[in-house]
Amino acid sequence: MNVALFIKDFQKGTELSSRLIENNLNVAFAESIYDLPDHCDVGIIDLDNEKFGNSNFISDLKKQSGIKLIGYMSLIKKGKQANYKTAGCDIIISKASVLKNITNILSED
């Protein structure tokens, strides 16, 4: 499985990529929609990041790629969560639980 990380937080990106690689997943860091690896299956988005955590970016990414999108944020707010889901985020989880639960979430497919 190929996973694209839309994450600017160096520490979180390192921890998450290490966890994914330990589970034999291919990981690439992406700066834009055009940075997706070939045959990308999943995109993980830091919704707290101004560049990635907006409805326009999420909507464009979903339309262009059709991949499963998993977003995480520090504090899940109902209104924002609904906007991200409408834009194309398939799953939204808390920042605290993304590292602990990401392999389980990805194995559900």
C-alpha positions as CSV (number, residue, x, y, z in Angstrom):
1,M,0.0,0.0,0.0
2,N,1.2,3.5,-0.9
3,V,0.6,6.3,1.6
4,A,1.1,10.0,1.0
5,L,1.6,12.2,4.0
6,F,0.5,15.8,3.9
7,I,2.2,16.8,7.1
8,K,4.5,19.8,7.9
9,D,5.1,18.9,11.6
10,F,8.5,17.2,11.4
11,Q,8.2,15.2,14.6
12,K,4.7,13.9,13.8
13,G,5.7,13.1,10.2
14,T,8.7,11.2,11.4
15,E,6.8,9.2,14.0
16,L,4.0,8.4,11.6
17,S,6.2,7.5,8.6
18,S,8.3,5.2,10.9
19,R,5.1,3.4,12.1
20,L,3.9,2.9,8.6
21,I,7.2,1.7,7.3
22,E,7.4,-0.8,10.2
23,N,4.2,-2.2,8.8
24,N,5.6,-2.6,5.3
25,L,3.8,0.3,3.8
26,N,5.4,2.7,1.3
27,V,5.4,6.3,2.5
28,A,6.0,9.6,0.6
29,F,5.8,13.1,1.9
30,A,3.7,15.3,-0.4
31,E,3.6,19.1,-0.7
32,S,0.8,19.3,-3.2
33,I,-1.7,17.2,-5.2
34,Y,0.9,16.7,-7.9
35,D,3.4,15.1,-5.5
36,L,1.4,11.9,-5.0
37,P,3.3,8.7,-5.6
38,D,2.3,6.3,-8.3
39,H,-0.7,4.1,-7.4
40,C,-1.3,6.0,-4.2
41,D,-3.9,4.4,-2.0
42,V,-4.3,6.7,1.0
43,G,-3.5,10.3,1.9
44,I,-3.0,11.3,5.5
45,I,-3.6,15.0,6.1
46,D,-2.7,17.3,9.1
47,L,-5.9,19.3,9.3
48,D,-4.4,21.7,11.7
49,N,-2.0,22.9,9.0
50,E,-3.2,26.0,7.1
51,K,-2.0,24.7,3.7
52,F,-3.5,21.2,3.9
53,G,-6.3,21.7,6.4
54,N,-8.8,23.5,4.2
55,S,-11.8,22.4,2.3
56,N,-10.5,23.5,-1.1
57,F,-7.3,21.5,-0.8
58,I,-9.2,18.4,0.4
59,S,-11.8,18.7,-2.2
60,D,-9.3,19.1,-5.0
61,L,-7.2,16.2,-3.7
62,K,-10.2,13.9,-3.6
63,K,-11.4,14.9,-7.0
64,Q,-8.0,14.5,-8.6
65,S,-6.9,11.3,-7.0
66,G,-10.0,9.5,-5.6
67,I,-7.8,8.1,-2.8
68,K,-9.0,7.4,0.8
69,L,-8.3,10.5,2.9
70,I,-7.6,10.3,6.6
71,G,-7.4,13.6,8.4
72,Y,-6.3,14.3,11.9
73,M,-6.6,17.4,14.1
74,S,-5.7,18.4,17.7
75,L,-9.2,19.2,18.7
76,I,-12.1,17.7,16.7
77,K,-14.8,20.4,16.3
78,K,-18.1,19.3,15.0
79,G,-18.6,22.1,12.5
80,K,-15.1,21.7,11.0
81,Q,-15.4,17.9,11.0
82,A,-18.6,18.2,8.9
83,N,-16.9,20.6,6.5
84,Y,-13.9,18.2,6.0
85,K,-16.1,15.2,5.5
86,T,-18.2,17.1,2.9
87,A,-14.9,18.1,1.2
88,G,-13.8,14.5,0.9
89,C,-12.1,13.4,4.2
90,D,-13.2,9.7,4.7
91,I,-12.0,9.5,8.3
92,I,-11.2,12.2,10.9
93,I,-9.4,11.3,14.1
94,S,-7.6,13.2,16.9
95,K,-4.0,14.0,16.6
96,A,-3.3,12.1,19.8
97,S,-4.8,8.8,18.4
98,V,-3.5,8.9,14.9
99,L,-0.1,7.3,15.7
100,K,-1.7,4.7,17.9
101,N,-4.5,3.7,15.6
102,I,-3.2,4.3,12.0
103,T,-2.3,0.7,11.3
104,N,-5.6,-0.5,12.5
105,I,-7.5,2.1,10.4
106,L,-5.4,1.2,7.3
107,S,-5.9,-2.5,7.7
108,E,-9.7,-2.1,7.7
109,D,-9.6,-1.8,3.9
